[in-house]
Amino acid sequence: MSESKKWLQKAGYRGPNAVRNFHATQFVLGMGLLCVGLIYVMITNATHEVPMSSTNSLMAVLLPGVAGYYAPKRWVNQRVKARTAEIQNGFPDALDMLLVCVEAGQSLDQGIIRVAKELTSSYPSMSEEFEIVAHEIKAGKDKSTVLRAFGERTGVPDVVSFVTVMIQSQQFGTSIAEALRLYAADMRDKRVMRAEEAANKIPTKMTLGTMAFTVPPLLIILVGPSVHDMLENFKAMGM
């Protein structure tokens, strides 16, 4: 599988023509906005007495084309970032649900199907990934191969580690429920640590905002009258 296809899969675009459509969108937007910039330069030069300089004309033509060419890439990168964050946040809940299903007597395959249904509204990306895993297992693919593909598609380190734990548990014949219990507890601890890290960053961000929006007005209020009086005195002395 090509790197472009893996990249688009992480953004949720899994169609057979996803890579082709992406490059076609880049080409169409780039050439379209390039033509728009060219038309703008032509109209501007025709309606104004002083034509645009060659540098400004070149920039007006090229900049829209470059923006149109790189806009789809930025869009996909934003999708990958948002989807990765959603999967990372929803993975601990998915593991807890999967652990409940396995401890209730269901197999791992049945638990994955149930978790996919339960997460549809809260974490649709996570639900979609579990549905793909369930369908591939039903289709008869090797479970280890399906799980490895699951980790590659998401690109989340926690999911990759989970896949490794499940494969090792299957190969060595250890209890899947016990492995899930330990790993789910570890994922909950990691989520708490991420929340604490985000909370610890808030005072720094608030300090920067406070300095940017509070200190300048305060200086104007405190120093402004003195500066005004000094300017008036200088004017009086000059007269």
C-alpha positions in Angstrom: 0.0 0.0 0.0 1.3 3.4 -1.0 2.0 6.1 1.6 -0.6 8.4 0.0 -3.2 5.7 0.4 -2.3 5.1 4.0 -2.4 8.9 4.6 -5.8 9.2 3.1 -7.1 6.2 5.1 -6.0 7.9 8.3 -8.3 10.8 7.2 -11.2 8.4 6.6 -11.0 8.3 2.8 -10.9 4.6 1.9 -12.4 4.5 -1.6 -10.6 2.7 -4.3 -10.1 5.9 -6.2 -9.2 8.1 -3.1 -5.6 8.8 -4.2 -6.7 9.6 -7.8 -9.5 11.9 -6.6 -7.2 13.7 -4.2 -4.6 14.5 -7.0 -7.5 15.4 -9.4 -8.8 17.8 -6.8 -5.4 19.3 -6.3 -5.0 19.8 -10.1 -8.5 21.2 -10.6 -8.2 23.7 -7.7 -4.7 24.7 -8.6 -5.4 25.3 -12.3 -8.8 26.9 -11.6 -7.5 29.5 -9.1 -4.5 30.1 -11.4 -7.0 31.0 -14.2 -8.9 33.2 -11.8 -5.8 35.1 -10.9 -4.9 35.5 -14.6 -8.4 36.8 -15.4 -8.1 39.2 -12.4 -4.8 40.6 -13.8 -6.2 41.0 -17.3 -9.3 42.8 -16.0 -7.2 45.0 -13.7 -4.8 46.0 -16.5 -7.6 46.7 -18.9 -9.6 48.9 -16.5 -6.8 50.9 -15.0 -4.7 53.5 -16.7 -1.5 52.3 -14.9 -1.1 48.5 -15.4 0.2 46.3 -12.7 3.9 45.7 -12.4 5.3 42.4 -13.7 6.0 41.3 -10.1 2.6 42.0 -8.8 1.0 40.4 -11.8 3.0 37.3 -11.3 2.2 37.1 -7.6 -1.5 37.7 -8.4 -1.5 34.8 -10.8 0.7 32.3 -8.9 -0.5 32.8 -5.3 -4.1 31.6 -5.9 -2.8 28.6 -7.9 -0.4 27.6 -5.1 -3.1 28.1 -2.5 -5.5 26.0 -4.5 -2.9 23.2 -5.0 -2.1 23.0 -1.3 -5.6 23.5 0.1 -6.6 19.8 -0.3 -3.4 18.7 1.5 -4.1 21.0 4.4 -7.7 19.8 4.5 -6.6 16.1 4.7 -4.0 16.9 7.4 -6.7 18.6 9.5 -8.9 15.6 9.0 -6.1 13.2 10.0 -5.4 15.3 13.1 -9.1 15.5 14.2 -9.7 11.8 13.5 -6.6 10.7 15.4 -7.6 12.8 18.4 -11.1 11.3 18.3 -9.8 7.8 18.2 -7.3 8.5 21.0 -10.0 9.9 23.2 -12.5 7.2 22.5 -10.1 4.2 22.7 -10.2 3.8 26.5 -14.1 3.7 26.5 -14.0 1.2 23.6 -11.6 -1.0 25.6 -13.9 -0.8 28.7 -16.9 -1.8 26.6 -14.9 -4.6 25.0 -13.8 -5.9 28.4 -17.4 -6.0 29.6 -18.4 -7.9 26.6 -15.6 -10.5 26.9 -16.2 -10.9 30.7 -19.9 -11.4 29.9 -19.1 -14.5 27.9 -18.9 -13.1 24.4 -16.0 -13.8 22.1 -13.6 -11.1 21.0 -15.3 -11.0 17.5 -18.7 -10.5 19.0 -17.4 -7.9 21.4 -15.9 -5.9 18.6 -19.3 -5.9 16.7 -21.1 -4.8 19.9 -18.6 -2.0 20.6 -18.9 -0.8 17.1 -22.6 -0.4 17.5 -22.4 1.3 20.9 -19.8 3.9 19.8 -21.7 5.0 16.6 -23.0 8.2 18.2 -20.2 9.2 20.6 -17.1 8.2 18.6 -18.0 7.6 14.9 -14.4 7.2 13.7 -13.7 4.6 16.4 -16.9 2.8 15.5 -16.0 2.8 11.9 -12.6 1.2 12.6 -14.2 -1.5 14.7 -16.8 -2.2 12.0 -14.0 -2.7 9.4 -12.2 -5.1 11.8 -15.5 -7.1 12.3 -16.2 -7.3 8.6 -12.6 -8.4 7.7 -12.8 -11.1 10.4 -16.1 -12.3 9.1 -14.7 -12.4 5.6 -12.2 -15.0 6.8 -9.0 -13.0 7.0 -6.4 -14.0 9.6 -7.1 -12.2 12.9 -3.5 -11.1 13.4 -3.4 -9.6 9.9 -6.7 -7.8 10.5 -5.5 -6.4 13.9 -2.2 -5.2 12.4 -4.0 -3.4 9.6 -6.2 -1.8 12.3 -3.2 -0.4 14.0 -1.7 0.9 10.7 -5.0 2.6 9.6 -5.4 4.5 12.8 -1.8 5.5 13.3 -2.4 5.9 17.0 0.4 4.5 19.2 -2.1 3.3 21.9 -3.9 1.2 19.2 -0.7 -0.2 17.9 0.3 -1.3 21.4 -3.1 -2.8 21.9 -2.8 -4.8 18.7 0.5 -6.1 19.8 -0.9 -7.2 23.2 -3.9 -9.0 21.5 -1.6 -10.8 19.0 0.7 -11.9 21.7 -2.2 -13.0 23.9 -3.6 -15.1 21.0 -0.2 -16.6 20.2 0.7 -17.6 23.7 -2.8 -18.7 24.8 -3.1 -16.3 27.7 -6.4 -14.9 28.9 -7.7 -12.1 26.6 -9.9 -10.8 29.4 -7.0 -10.3 31.7 -4.9 -8.6 29.0 -7.9 -6.3 28.2 -8.3 -5.5 31.9 -4.7 -4.5 32.4 -4.5 -2.5 29.1 -7.8 -0.8 29.7 -6.6 0.4 33.1 -3.4 1.7 31.5 -5.4 3.6 28.9 -7.5 5.2 31.5 -4.4 6.3 33.4 -3.0 7.8 30.2 -6.2 9.7 29.5 -6.1 11.2 33.0 -2.4 12.2 32.4 -3.3 13.8 29.1 -6.1 15.8 30.8 -3.8 16.9 33.6 -1.2 17.9 31.1 -3.8 20.0 29.2 -4.9 21.5 32.6 -1.3 22.4 33.5 -0.9 24.4 30.3 -3.9 26.6 31.0 -2.1 29.0 33.5 0.7 29.6 31.0 -1.8 30.4 28.3 -3.8 32.6 30.6 -0.7 34.5 31.7 0.2 35.2 28.1 -3.3 36.4 27.3 -3.4 38.5 30.4 -0.1 40.2 29.6 -1.1 40.8 26.0 -4.6 42.3 26.8 -4.1 43.8 30.2 -0.6 45.3 30.5 -0.8 47.7 27.4 -4.1 49.3 28.5 -2.7 49.6 32.1 0.4 51.3 30.9 -1.7 53.7 28.8 -3.8 54.6 31.8 -0.9 55.0 34.2 1.7 56.6 31.9 -0.6 58.4 29.4 -1.5 61.4 31.6 2.2 62.0 32.5 3.2 61.8 28.8 0.4 64.2 27.9 1.5 66.7 30.6 5.1 66.5 29.5 4.1 67.2 25.9 2.1 70.2 27.0 5.0 71.6 29.0 7.3 71.2 26.1 4.9 73.1 23.9 4.6 75.9 26.4 8.4 76.1 26.8 8.7 76.3 23.0 6.2 79.1 22.7 
